[in-house]
C-alpha cells in the first residue's frame, strides 16, 4: 500500500502520528493505540480518537486476514505492531506505514 503524496509538503500542524498494534491475550485480540506524549489539543475525546485510529487502520488493512495471521504466528501475551498512521483531528489520513503480517512484514 502506498501512502498519500502531499507534494513534498509537511504534515499539517494539527496532525499526530499514532503507532498501532494488536495485543493477543488468552481469549482476545486487543487493538492498541500508542498515543504521542505531545498530542495536539484538537483531539478532545480519547475514546473517539482511538476509535477513529482503529477505523482508519482497518480501511487500509484487510482486518480478518491480518488478525488470522497474528493468531497463527503469535502466542498469548505477544503484541504485533502494524505500523503508524498520521491523522488530523477531523479524521484525514496524512500518511501511514501500516502493513499486515499477511503481506510479509516482520512482526
Secondary structure, DSSP 4 states (H G I P E B T S, - for coil): --PPP-TTPPPPTT-EEEEEEEEE-SS-EEEEEEPPTT--TT---HHHHHHHHHHHHHHHS-HHHHHHHHHHH--TT-EEEEEEEEE-TT--EEEE----GGGT---
